[in-house]
Amino acid sequence: METPEIKAKTRSELANEYCICVRTLYRWLKSANINLSKGLIKPKDLQRIYTIFGRPIRKDFLNKS
C-alpha cells in the first residue's frame, strides 16, 4: 500500500484531523517536545507528528451509517 503524499497544513487543519482544538494540539506538541516554525506545518514535520501520535482516523469513515 502506498503512502499518500503529505502536503503542508495549518495547525487548525491538523487539529481538525484529530478532532481536537488547536489549544490541545499545542499541548500535544509540547508534551512530545515538537517545536514547529511559524506558518504552515511542513510535510517532514507532519510525518514526525503522524509517527508519534498515529495517523488520524478519517472523519468520513466515522460518519458512515
PQR file of N, CA, C, O and H, with PARSE charges and radii, in Angstrom:
ATOM      1  N   MET A   1       0.841  -1.166   0.000 -0.4000 1.5000
ATOM      2  CA  MET A   1       0.000   0.000   0.000 -0.0000 2.0000
ATOM      3  C   MET A   1       0.892   1.237   0.000  0.5500 1.7000
ATOM      4  O   MET A   1       1.821   1.326   0.803 -0.5500 1.4000
ATOM      5  N   GLU A   2       0.619   2.204  -0.899 -0.4000 1.5000
ATOM      6  CA  GLU A   2       1.425   3.398  -0.995 -0.0000 2.0000
ATOM      7  C   GLU A   2       1.007   4.419   0.058  0.5500 1.7000
ATOM      8  O   GLU A   2      -0.166   4.515   0.419 -0.5500 1.4000
ATOM      9  H   GLU A   2      -0.135   2.131  -1.551  0.4000 1.0000
ATOM     10  N   THR A   3       1.982   5.176   0.540 -0.4000 1.5000
ATOM     11  CA  THR A   3       1.695   6.249   1.473 -0.0000 2.0000
ATOM     12  C   THR A   3       1.306   7.477   0.658  0.5500 1.7000
ATOM     13  O   THR A   3       2.045   7.881  -0.240 -0.5500 1.4000
ATOM     14  H   THR A   3       2.935   5.098   0.247  0.4000 1.0000
ATOM     15  N   PRO A   4       0.145   8.082   0.963 -0.5600 1.5000
ATOM     16  CA  PRO A   4      -0.242   9.268   0.205  0.2800 2.0000
ATOM     17  C   PRO A   4       0.719  10.422   0.462  0.5500 1.7000
ATOM     18  O   PRO A   4       1.311  10.527   1.536 -0.5500 1.4000
ATOM     19  N   GLU A   5       0.863  11.281  -0.537 -0.4000 1.5000
ATOM     20  CA  GLU A   5       1.745  12.431  -0.396 -0.0000 2.0000
ATOM     21  C   GLU A   5       1.201  13.357   0.688  0.5500 1.7000
ATOM     22  O   GLU A   5       0.005  13.643   0.732 -0.5500 1.4000
ATOM     23  H   GLU A   5       0.382  11.195  -1.410  0.4000 1.0000
ATOM     24  N   ILE A   6       2.078  13.812   1.544 -0.4000 1.5000
ATOM     25  CA  ILE A   6       1.681  14.706   2.629 -0.0000 2.0000
ATOM     26  C   ILE A   6       1.941  16.135   2.177  0.5500 1.7000
ATOM     27  O   ILE A   6       3.038  16.453   1.717 -0.5500 1.4000
ATOM     28  H   ILE A   6       3.050  13.579   1.509  0.4000 1.0000
ATOM     29  N   LYS A   7       0.937  16.998   2.306 -0.4000 1.5000
ATOM     30  CA  LYS A   7       1.060  18.396   1.939 -0.0000 2.0000
ATOM     31  C   LYS A   7       1.056  19.243   3.205  0.5500 1.7000
ATOM     32  O   LYS A   7       0.500  18.844   4.228 -0.5500 1.4000
ATOM     33  H   LYS A   7       0.046  16.740   2.680  0.4000 1.0000
ATOM     34  N   ALA A   8       1.675  20.405   3.129 -0.4000 1.5000
ATOM     35  CA  ALA A   8       1.729  21.327   4.265 -0.0000 2.0000
ATOM     36  C   ALA A   8       0.319  21.665   4.735  0.5500 1.7000
ATOM     37  O   ALA A   8      -0.604  21.771   3.928 -0.5500 1.4000
ATOM     38  H   ALA A   8       2.127  20.730   2.298  0.4000 1.0000
ATOM     39  N   LYS A   9       0.160  21.833   6.049 -0.4000 1.5000
ATOM     40  CA  LYS A   9      -1.149  22.109   6.638 -0.0000 2.0000
ATOM     41  C   LYS A   9      -1.025  23.174   7.709  0.5500 1.7000
ATOM     42  O   LYS A   9       0.052  23.413   8.256 -0.5500 1.4000
ATOM     43  H   LYS A   9       0.910  21.747   6.705  0.4000 1.0000
ATOM     44  N   THR A  10      -2.153  23.808   7.997 -0.4000 1.5000
ATOM     45  CA  THR A  10      -2.193  24.744   9.113 -0.0000 2.0000
ATOM     46  C   THR A  10      -2.387  23.945  10.399  0.5500 1.7000
ATOM     47  O   THR A  10      -2.741  22.766  10.366 -0.5500 1.4000
ATOM     48  H   THR A  10      -3.027  23.614   7.554  0.4000 1.0000
ATOM     49  N   ARG A  11      -2.153  24.599  11.516 -0.4000 1.5000
ATOM     50  CA  ARG A  11      -2.379  23.948  12.803 -0.0000 2.0000
ATOM     51  C   ARG A  11      -3.856  23.624  12.988  0.5500 1.7000
ATOM     52  O   ARG A  11      -4.211  22.605  13.580 -0.5500 1.4000
ATOM     53  H   ARG A  11      -1.865  25.556  11.543  0.4000 1.0000
ATOM     54  N   SER A  12      -4.703  24.497  12.480 -0.4000 1.5000
ATOM     55  CA  SER A  12      -6.138  24.280  12.569 -0.0000 2.0000
ATOM     56  C   SER A  12      -6.562  23.041  11.770  0.5500 1.7000
ATOM     57  O   SER A  12      -7.376  22.246  12.242 -0.5500 1.4000
ATOM     58  H   SER A  12      -4.414  25.326  11.999  0.4000 1.0000
ATOM     59  N   GLU A  13      -6.021  22.879  10.580 -0.4000 1.5000
ATOM     60  CA  GLU A  13      -6.336  21.704   9.767 -0.0000 2.0000
ATOM     61  C   GLU A  13      -5.884  20.424  10.468  0.5500 1.7000
ATOM     62  O   GLU A  13      -6.605  19.427  10.481 -0.5500 1.4000
ATOM     63  H   GLU A  13      -5.360  23.524  10.196  0.4000 1.0000
ATOM     64  N   LEU A  14      -4.695  20.462  11.046 -0.4000 1.5000
ATOM     65  CA  LEU A  14      -4.181  19.279  11.738 -0.0000 2.0000
ATOM     66  C   LEU A  14      -5.029  18.952  12.959  0.5500 1.7000
ATOM     67  O   LEU A  14      -5.348  17.789  13.207 -0.5500 1.4000
ATOM     68  H   LEU A  14      -4.109  21.272  11.036  0.4000 1.0000
ATOM     69  N   ALA A  15      -5.395  19.983  13.724 -0.4000 1.5000
ATOM     70  CA  ALA A  15      -6.243  19.761  14.897 -0.0000 2.0000
ATOM     71  C   ALA A  15      -7.581  19.157  14.475  0.5500 1.7000
ATOM     72  O   ALA A  15      -8.083  18.248  15.136 -0.5500 1.4000
ATOM     73  H   ALA A  15      -5.136  20.927  13.523  0.4000 1.0000
ATOM     74  N   ASN A  16      -8.156  19.649  13.394 -0.4000 1.5000
ATOM     75  CA  ASN A  16      -9.424  19.103  12.897 -0.0000 2.0000
ATOM     76  C   ASN A  16      -9.300  17.638  12.505  0.5500 1.7000
ATOM     77  O   ASN A  16     -10.233  16.862  12.709 -0.5500 1.4000
ATOM     78  H   ASN A  16      -7.748  20.388  12.858  0.4000 1.0000
ATOM     79  N   GLU A  17      -8.170  17.256  11.950 -0.4000 1.5000
ATOM     80  CA  GLU A  17      -7.955  15.850  11.589 -0.0000 2.0000
ATOM     81  C   GLU A  17      -8.040  14.950  12.824  0.5500 1.7000
ATOM     82  O   GLU A  17      -8.573  13.842  12.758 -0.5500 1.4000
ATOM     83  H   GLU A  17      -7.412  17.887  11.784  0.4000 1.0000
ATOM     84  N   TYR A  18      -7.519  15.430  13.932 -0.4000 1.5000
ATOM     85  CA  TYR A  18      -7.526  14.650  15.171 -0.0000 2.0000
ATOM     86  C   TYR A  18      -8.787  14.882  16.008  0.5500 1.7000
ATOM     87  O   TYR A  18      -8.951  14.294  17.077 -0.5500 1.4000
ATOM     88  H   TYR A  18      -7.087  16.330  13.985  0.4000 1.0000
ATOM     89  N   CYS A  19      -9.678  15.751  15.503 -0.4000 1.5000
ATOM     90  CA  CYS A  19     -10.925  16.081  16.214 -0.0000 2.0000
ATOM     91  C   CYS A  19     -10.628  16.686  17.592  0.5500 1.7000
ATOM     92  O   CYS A  19     -11.272  16.353  18.586 -0.5500 1.4000
ATOM     93  H   CYS A  19      -9.545  16.229  14.634  0.4000 1.0000
ATOM     94  N   ILE A  20      -9.643  17.578  17.621 -0.4000 1.5000
ATOM     95  CA  ILE A  20      -9.285  18.283  18.846 -0.0000 2.0000
ATOM     96  C   ILE A  20      -9.210  19.773  18.517  0.5500 1.7000
ATOM     97  O   ILE A  20      -9.210  20.159  17.348 -0.5500 1.4000
ATOM     98  H   ILE A  20      -9.120  17.849  16.813  0.4000 1.0000
ATOM     99  N   CYS A  21      -9.146  20.607  19.558 -0.4000 1.5000
ATOM    100  CA  CYS A  21      -8.985  22.039  19.322 -0.0000 2.0000
ATOM    101  C   CYS A  21      -7.495  22.357  19.163  0.5500 1.7000
ATOM    102  O   CYS A  21      -6.630  21.557  19.519 -0.5500 1.4000
ATOM    103  H   CYS A  21      -9.145  20.294  20.508  0.4000 1.0000
ATOM    104  N   VAL A  22      -7.226  23.532  18.626 -0.4000 1.5000
ATOM    105  CA  VAL A  22      -5.836  23.933  18.379 -0.0000 2.0000
ATOM    106  C   VAL A  22      -5.052  24.010  19.692  0.5500 1.7000
ATOM    107  O   VAL A  22      -3.872  23.663  19.735 -0.5500 1.4000
ATOM    108  H   VAL A  22      -7.929  24.182  18.337  0.4000 1.0000
ATOM    109  N   ARG A  23      -5.703  24.460  20.747 -0.4000 1.5000
ATOM    110  CA  ARG A  23      -5.024  24.558  22.042 -0.0000 2.0000
ATOM    111  C   ARG A  23      -4.551  23.171  22.510  0.5500 1.7000
ATOM    112  O   ARG A  23      -3.445  23.031  23.032 -0.5500 1.4000
ATOM    113  H   ARG A  23      -6.661  24.742  20.712  0.4000 1.0000
ATOM    114  N   THR A  24      -5.388  22.167  22.320 -0.4000 1.5000
ATOM    115  CA  THR A  24      -4.997  20.803  22.689 -0.0000 2.0000
ATOM    116  C   THR A  24      -3.843  20.328  21.818  0.5500 1.7000
ATOM    117  O   THR A  24      -2.937  19.649  22.301 -0.5500 1.4000
ATOM    118  H   THR A  24      -6.286  22.281  21.897  0.4000 1.0000
ATOM    119  N   LEU A  25      -3.873  20.683  20.535 -0.4000 1.5000
ATOM    120  CA  LEU A  25      -2.767  20.325  19.638 -0.0000 2.0000
ATOM    121  C   LEU A  25      -1.457  20.913  20.163  0.5500 1.7000
ATOM    122  O   LEU A  25      -0.436  20.225  20.196 -0.5500 1.4000
ATOM    123  H   LEU A  25      -4.609  21.235  20.143  0.4000 1.0000
ATOM    124  N   TYR A  26      -1.484  22.177  20.570 -0.4000 1.5000
ATOM    125  CA  TYR A  26      -0.276  22.793  21.128 -0.0000 2.0000
ATOM    126  C   TYR A  26       0.211  22.023  22.355  0.5500 1.7000
ATOM    127  O   TYR A  26       1.416  21.847  22.535 -0.5500 1.4000
ATOM    128  H   TYR A  26      -2.313  22.736  20.543  0.4000 1.0000
ATOM    129  N   ARG A  27      -0.699  21.571  23.184 -0.4000 1.5000
ATOM    130  CA  ARG A  27      -0.309  20.788  24.372 -0.0000 2.0000
ATOM    131  C   ARG A  27       0.334  19.468  23.966  0.5500 1.7000
ATOM    132  O   ARG A  27       1.347  19.062  24.535 -0.5500 1.4000
ATOM    133  H   ARG A  27      -1.678  21.714  23.037  0.4000 1.0000
ATOM    134  N   TRP A  28      -0.262  18.799  22.975 -0.4000 1.5000
ATOM    135  CA  TRP A  28       0.302  17.533  22.497 -0.0000 2.0000
ATOM    136  C   TRP A  28       1.719  17.756  21.982  0.5500 1.7000
ATOM    137  O   TRP A  28       2.637  17.003  22.310 -0.5500 1.4000
ATOM    138  H   TRP A  28      -1.085  19.130  22.513  0.4000 1.0000
ATOM    139  N   LEU A  29       1.887  18.800  21.170 -0.4000 1.5000
ATOM    140  CA  LEU A  29       3.197  19.071  20.586 -0.0000 2.0000
ATOM    141  C   LEU A  29       4.217  19.385  21.679  0.5500 1.7000
ATOM    142  O   LEU A  29       5.361  18.936  21.614 -0.5500 1.4000
ATOM    143  H   LEU A  29       1.141  19.411  20.904  0.4000 1.0000
ATOM    144  N   LYS A  30       3.805  20.148  22.670 -0.4000 1.5000
ATOM    145  CA  LYS A  30       4.711  20.486  23.771 -0.0000 2.0000
ATOM    146  C   LYS A  30       5.105  19.234  24.546  0.5500 1.7000
ATOM    147  O   LYS A  30       6.272  19.062  24.900 -0.5500 1.4000
ATOM    148  H   LYS A  30       2.875  20.512  22.723  0.4000 1.0000
ATOM    149  N   SER A  31       4.132  18.355  24.810 -0.4000 1.5000
ATOM    150  CA  SER A  31       4.432  17.138  25.572 -0.0000 2.0000
ATOM    151  C   SER A  31       5.372  16.202  24.812  0.5500 1.7000
ATOM    152  O   SER A  31       6.119  15.436  25.423 -0.5500 1.4000
ATOM    153  H   SER A  31       3.185  18.494  24.522  0.4000 1.0000
ATOM    154  N   ALA A  32       5.333  16.265  23.480 -0.4000 1.5000
ATOM    155  CA  ALA A  32       6.210  15.431  22.652 -0.0000 2.0000
ATOM    156  C   ALA A  32       7.497  16.160  22.286  0.5500 1.7000
ATOM    157  O   ALA A  32       8.316  15.649  21.523 -0.5500 1.4000
ATOM    158  H   ALA A  32       4.727  16.887  22.984  0.4000 1.0000
ATOM    159  N   ASN A  33       7.668  17.368  22.842 -0.4000 1.5000
ATOM    160  CA  ASN A  33       8.848  18.176  22.572 -0.0000 2.0000
ATOM    161  C   ASN A  33       9.037  18.451  21.076  0.5500 1.7000
ATOM    162  O   ASN A  33      10.147  18.370  20.551 -0.5500 1.4000
ATOM    163  H   ASN A  33       7.002  17.783  23.462  0.4000 1.0000
ATOM    164  N   ILE A  34       7.937  18.775  20.411 -0.4000 1.5000
ATOM    165  CA  ILE A  34       7.972  19.118  18.990 -0.0000 2.0000
ATOM    166  C   ILE A  34       7.837  20.625  18.872  0.5500 1.7000
ATOM    167  O   ILE A  34       6.819  21.199  19.260 -0.5500 1.4000
ATOM    168  H   ILE A  34       7.035  18.841  20.838  0.4000 1.0000
ATOM    169  N   ASN A  35       8.865  21.260  18.337 -0.4000 1.5000
ATOM    170  CA  ASN A  35       8.867  22.707  18.131 -0.0000 2.0000
ATOM    171  C   ASN A  35       8.749  22.976  16.638  0.5500 1.7000
ATOM    172  O   ASN A  35       9.591  22.546  15.850 -0.5500 1.4000
ATOM    173  H   ASN A  35       9.691  20.794  18.023  0.4000 1.0000
ATOM    174  N   LEU A  36       7.697  23.691  16.259 -0.4000 1.5000
ATOM    175  CA  LEU A  36       7.449  23.987  14.856 -0.0000 2.0000
ATOM    176  C   LEU A  36       7.762  25.445  14.566  0.5500 1.7000
ATOM    177  O   LEU A  36       7.626  26.308  15.433 -0.5500 1.4000
ATOM    178  H   LEU A  36       7.013  24.041  16.899  0.4000 1.0000
ATOM    179  N   SER A  37       8.184  25.707  13.332 -0.4000 1.5000
ATOM    180  CA  SER A  37       8.385  27.091  12.918 -0.0000 2.0000
ATOM    181  C   SER A  37       7.027  27.723  12.643  0.5500 1.7000
ATOM    182  O   SER A  37       6.020  27.025  12.526 -0.5500 1.4000
ATOM    183  H   SER A  37       8.295  25.005  12.628  0.4000 1.0000
ATOM    184  N   LYS A  38       7.006  29.035  12.542 -0.4000 1.5000
ATOM    185  CA  LYS A  38       5.763  29.744  12.269 -0.0000 2.0000
ATOM    186  C   LYS A  38       5.273  29.410  10.866  0.5500 1.7000
ATOM    187  O   LYS A  38       6.053  29.016   9.999 -0.5500 1.4000
ATOM    188  H   LYS A  38       7.824  29.602  12.637  0.4000 1.0000
ATOM    189  N   GLY A  39       3.978  29.574  10.656 -0.4000 1.5000
ATOM    190  CA  GLY A  39       3.402  29.325   9.342 -0.0000 2.0000
ATOM    191  C   GLY A  39       2.902  27.899   9.207  0.5500 1.7000
ATOM    192  O   GLY A  39       2.599  27.228  10.193 -0.5500 1.4000
ATOM    193  H   GLY A  39       3.345  29.894  11.360  0.4000 1.0000
ATOM    194  N   LEU A  40       2.826  27.458   7.973 -0.4000 1.5000
ATOM    195  CA  LEU A  40       2.329  26.108   7.703 -0.0000 2.0000
ATOM    196  C   LEU A  40       3.254  25.051   8.295  0.5500 1.7000
ATOM    197  O   LEU A  40       4.464  25.250   8.403 -0.5500 1.4000
ATOM    198  H   LEU A  40       3.072  28.003   7.172  0.4000 1.0000
ATOM    199  N   ILE A  41       2.662  23.929   8.675 -0.4000 1.5000
ATOM    200  CA  ILE A  41       3.447  22.795   9.175 -0.0000 2.0000
ATOM    201  C   ILE A  41       3.974  22.055   7.953  0.5500 1.7000
ATOM    202  O   ILE A  41       3.202  21.621   7.097 -0.5500 1.4000
ATOM    203  H   ILE A  41       1.679  23.767   8.587  0.4000 1.0000
ATOM    204  N   LYS A  42       5.266  21.917   7.881 -0.4000 1.5000
ATOM    205  CA  LYS A  42       5.923  21.287   6.730 -0.0000 2.0000
ATOM    206  C   LYS A  42       5.664  19.781   6.704  0.5500 1.7000
ATOM    207  O   LYS A  42       5.459  19.164   7.749 -0.5500 1.4000
ATOM    208  H   LYS A  42       5.893  22.269   8.576  0.4000 1.0000
ATOM    209  N   PRO A  43       5.673  19.194   5.503 -0.5600 1.5000
ATOM    210  CA  PRO A  43       5.431  17.749   5.383  0.2800 2.0000
ATOM    211  C   PRO A  43       6.347  16.895   6.255  0.5500 1.7000
ATOM    212  O   PRO A  43       5.896  15.902   6.826 -0.5500 1.4000
ATOM    213  N   LYS A  44       7.619  17.261   6.369 -0.4000 1.5000
ATOM    214  CA  LYS A  44       8.527  16.453   7.206 -0.0000 2.0000
ATOM    215  C   LYS A  44       8.114  16.515   8.676  0.5500 1.7000
ATOM    216  O   LYS A  44       8.242  15.526   9.398 -0.5500 1.4000
ATOM    217  H   LYS A  44       7.985  18.068   5.906  0.4000 1.0000
ATOM    218  N   ASP A  45       7.618  17.675   9.121 -0.4000 1.5000
ATOM    219  CA  ASP A  45       7.137  17.798  10.493 -0.0000 2.0000
ATOM    220  C   ASP A  45       5.826  17.045  10.683  0.5500 1.7000
ATOM    221  O   ASP A  45       5.604  16.433  11.728 -0.5500 1.4000
ATOM    222  H   ASP A  45       7.514  18.478   8.534  0.4000 1.0000
ATOM    223  N   LEU A  46       4.964  17.088   9.685 -0.4000 1.5000
ATOM    224  CA  LEU A  46       3.712  16.330   9.753 -0.0000 2.0000
ATOM    225  C   LEU A  46       3.991  14.836   9.854  0.5500 1.7000
ATOM    226  O   LEU A  46       3.328  14.128  10.613 -0.5500 1.4000
ATOM    227  H   LEU A  46       5.144  17.586   8.836  0.4000 1.0000
ATOM    228  N   GLN A  47       4.969  14.355   9.093 -0.4000 1.5000
ATOM    229  CA  GLN A  47       5.321  12.943   9.141 -0.0000 2.0000
ATOM    230  C   GLN A  47       5.782  12.560  10.542  0.5500 1.7000
ATOM    231  O   GLN A  47       5.429  11.495  11.048 -0.5500 1.4000
ATOM    232  H   GLN A  47       5.508  14.930   8.477  0.4000 1.0000
ATOM    233  N   ARG A  48       6.563  13.422  11.161 -0.4000 1.5000
ATOM    234  CA  ARG A  48       7.031  13.169  12.539 -0.0000 2.0000
ATOM    235  C   ARG A  48       5.848  13.134  13.503  0.5500 1.7000
ATOM    236  O   ARG A  48       5.781  12.265  14.372 -0.5500 1.4000
ATOM    237  H   ARG A  48       6.850  14.288  10.750  0.4000 1.0000
ATOM    238  N   ILE A  49       4.919  14.072  13.354 -0.4000 1.5000
ATOM    239  CA  ILE A  49       3.725  14.119  14.207 -0.0000 2.0000
ATOM    240  C   ILE A  49       2.906  12.852  14.024  0.5500 1.7000
ATOM    241  O   ILE A  49       2.464  12.251  15.003 -0.5500 1.4000
ATOM    242  H   ILE A  49       4.974  14.778  12.647  0.4000 1.0000
ATOM    243  N   TYR A  50       2.699  12.439  12.768 -0.4000 1.5000
ATOM    244  CA  TYR A  50       1.928  11.221  12.498 -0.0000 2.0000
ATOM    245  C   TYR A  50       2.623   9.982  13.066  0.5500 1.7000
ATOM    246  O   TYR A  50       1.960   9.046  13.512 -0.5500 1.4000
ATOM    247  H   TYR A  50       3.058  12.927  11.973  0.4000 1.0000
ATOM    248  N   THR A  51       3.939   9.977  13.051 -0.4000 1.5000
ATOM    249  CA  THR A  51       4.682   8.845  13.610 -0.0000 2.0000
ATOM    250  C   THR A  51       4.496   8.774  15.122  0.5500 1.7000
ATOM    251  O   THR A  51       4.328   7.690  15.681 -0.5500 1.4000
ATOM    252  H   THR A  51       4.478  10.737  12.689  0.4000 1.0000
ATOM    253  N   ILE A  52       4.527   9.919  15.777 -0.4000 1.5000
ATOM    254  CA  ILE A  52       4.413   9.949  17.235 -0.0000 2.0000
ATOM    255  C   ILE A  52       2.981   9.694  17.693  0.5500 1.7000
ATOM    256  O   ILE A  52       2.755   8.871  18.581 -0.5500 1.4000
ATOM    257  H   ILE A  52       4.664  10.800  15.323  0.4000 1.0000
ATOM    258  N   PHE A  53       2.010  10.390  17.098 -0.4000 1.5000
ATOM    259  CA  PHE A  53       0.623  10.319  17.562 -0.0000 2.0000
ATOM    260  C   PHE A  53      -0.254   9.359  16.757  0.5500 1.7000
ATOM    261  O   PHE A  53      -1.398   9.103  17.133 -0.5500 1.4000
ATOM    262  H   PHE A  53       2.194  11.058  16.377  0.4000 1.0000
ATOM    263  N   GLY A  54       0.266   8.838  15.671 -0.4000 1.5000
ATOM    264  CA  GLY A  54      -0.530   7.977  14.808 -0.0000 2.0000
ATOM    265  C   GLY A  54      -1.321   8.807  13.810  0.5500 1.7000
ATOM    266  O   GLY A  54      -1.597   9.986  14.031 -0.5500 1.4000
ATOM    267  H   GLY A  54       1.195   9.047  15.366  0.4000 1.0000
ATOM    268  N   ARG A  55      -1.671   8.174  12.730 -0.4000 1.5000
ATOM    269  CA  ARG A  55      -2.472   8.868  11.713 -0.0000 2.0000
ATOM    270  C   ARG A  55      -3.887   9.053  12.235  0.5500 1.7000
ATOM    271  O   ARG A  55      -4.447   8.145  12.850 -0.5500 1.4000
ATOM    272  H   ARG A  55      -1.446   7.216  12.551  0.4000 1.0000
ATOM    273  N   PRO A  56      -4.471  10.228  11.995 -0.5600 1.5000
ATOM    274  CA  PRO A  56      -5.854  10.451  12.448  0.2800 2.0000
ATOM    275  C   PRO A  56      -6.817   9.535  11.688  0.5500 1.7000
ATOM    276  O   PRO A  56      -6.587   9.193  10.528 -0.5500 1.4000
ATOM    277  N   ILE A  57      -7.888   9.151  12.361 -0.4000 1.5000
ATOM    278  CA  ILE A  57      -8.925   8.350  11.713 -0.0000 2.0000
ATOM    279  C   ILE A  57      -9.726   9.275  10.819  0.5500 1.7000
ATOM    280  O   ILE A  57     -10.093  10.377  11.226 -0.5500 1.4000
ATOM    281  H   ILE A  57      -8.075   9.429  13.303  0.4000 1.0000
ATOM    282  N   ARG A  58      -9.993   8.835   9.616 -0.4000 1.5000
ATOM    283  CA  ARG A  58     -10.746   9.665   8.675 -0.0000 2.0000
ATOM    284  C   ARG A  58     -12.151   9.913   9.186  0.5500 1.7000
ATOM    285  O   ARG A  58     -12.842   8.976   9.588 -0.5500 1.4000
ATOM    286  H   ARG A  58      -9.695   7.939   9.285  0.4000 1.0000
ATOM    287  N   LYS A  59     -12.586  11.181   9.175 -0.4000 1.5000
ATOM    288  CA  LYS A  59     -13.918  11.550   9.646 -0.0000 2.0000
ATOM    289  C   LYS A  59     -15.003  10.936   8.780  0.5500 1.7000
ATOM    290  O   LYS A  59     -16.034  10.501   9.294 -0.5500 1.4000
ATOM    291  H   LYS A  59     -12.026  11.942   8.848  0.4000 1.0000
ATOM    292  N   ASP A  60     -14.785  10.894   7.469 -0.4000 1.5000
ATOM    293  CA  ASP A  60     -15.819  10.357   6.585 -0.0000 2.0000
ATOM    294  C   ASP A  60     -16.075   8.874   6.873  0.5500 1.7000
ATOM    295  O   ASP A  60     -17.180   8.381   6.650 -0.5500 1.4000
ATOM    296  H   ASP A  60     -13.948  11.247   7.051  0.4000 1.0000
ATOM    297  N   PHE A  61     -15.054   8.165   7.367 -0.4000 1.5000
ATOM    298  CA  PHE A  61     -15.224   6.776   7.743 -0.0000 2.0000
ATOM    299  C   PHE A  61     -16.136   6.660   8.964  0.5500 1.7000
ATOM    300  O   PHE A  61     -16.968   5.756   9.042 -0.5500 1.4000
ATOM    301  H   PHE A  61     -14.156   8.566   7.548  0.4000 1.0000
ATOM    302  N   LEU A  62     -15.974   7.583   9.916 -0.4000 1.5000
ATOM    303  CA  LEU A  62     -16.767   7.553  11.135 -0.0000 2.0000
ATOM    304  C   LEU A  62     -18.231   7.925  10.886  0.5500 1.7000
ATOM    305  O   LEU A  62     -19.107   7.488  11.632 -0.5500 1.4000
ATOM    306  H   LEU A  62     -15.299   8.318   9.852  0.4000 1.0000
ATOM    307  N   ASN A  63     -18.507   8.716   9.862 -0.4000 1.5000
ATOM    308  CA  ASN A  63     -19.866   9.197   9.605 -0.0000 2.0000
ATOM    309  C   ASN A  63     -20.711   8.241   8.788  0.5500 1.7000
ATOM    310  O   ASN A  63     -21.897   8.498   8.582 -0.5500 1.4000
ATOM    311  H   ASN A  63     -17.795   9.071   9.256  0.4000 1.0000
ATOM    312  N   LYS A  64     -20.136   7.145   8.318 -0.4000 1.5000
ATOM    313  CA  LYS A  64     -20.908   6.185   7.525 -0.0000 2.0000
ATOM    314  C   LYS A  64     -21.890   5.431   8.410  0.5500 1.7000
ATOM    315  O   LYS A  64     -21.576   5.060   9.541 -0.5500 1.4000
ATOM    316  H   LYS A  64     -19.173   6.936   8.486  0.4000 1.0000
ATOM    317  N   SER A  65     -23.073   5.215   7.877 -0.4000 1.5000
ATOM    318  CA  SER A  65     -24.113   4.502   8.642 -0.0000 2.0000
ATOM    319  C   SER A  65     -24.054   3.017   8.385  0.5500 1.7000
ATOM    320  O   SER A  65     -24.851   2.262   8.941 -0.5500 1.4000
ATOM    321  H   SER A  65     -23.328   5.516   6.958  0.4000 1.0000
TER
END
